[in-house]
Amino acid sequence: MHPQKKKIYLLVGVLAVYILLVSTHQGEFWPFSIFPMYSQAGHSWTKTLVRDVSGLNVDSLRDEYDQIAKLPGKPVALKTVGINKNDLSNFISKTTSWHKQEITELRSFFDRILTNKTILIYKVHGYLKDQNVKVSCLPFVLLKSDSTIFIKEKESM
């Protein structure tokens, strides 16, 4: 076989494998997972925010907010608790059914602080609208030392 043809076949083979890997991993294949600003630019996103709502009325915590600064309670610094924010966001966004095992795993993230705090986890959905970034903060789950209360999400989300 001619050396030039070998190079072409090799290049086509490498590109085919690369395209196959990228397409079957939902964009989570290098370099796309390393540079999400290129692969996810302009797409909506959902992350989690954790707030310490100890002492606040539980019924007042069901509201949706369009500004993070207006959220009730105090922010919980996940790094000081030993939680990776991306791990928590992925766990919450990718869990579709919340059975006893999933709830136990979620509570295990916060074992160190649940004895003296009540925390509320928000799902924060961000999107572009009219060239501006908009956010909607929906309360998702309230964790107390003795209970876990899921707050119903809006049907449209």
Secondary structure, DSSP 8 states (H G I E B T S, - for coil): --HHHHHHHHHHHHHHHHHHHHHHTTT-STTTTT-HHHHSTT--EEEEEEEE-TTS-GGGGG--BS-GGG-SSEE--HHHHT--HHHHHHHHHH--S--HHHHHHHHHHTTTTTTT--EEEEEEEEEEETTEEEEEEEEEEEE-SS-EEE----TT-
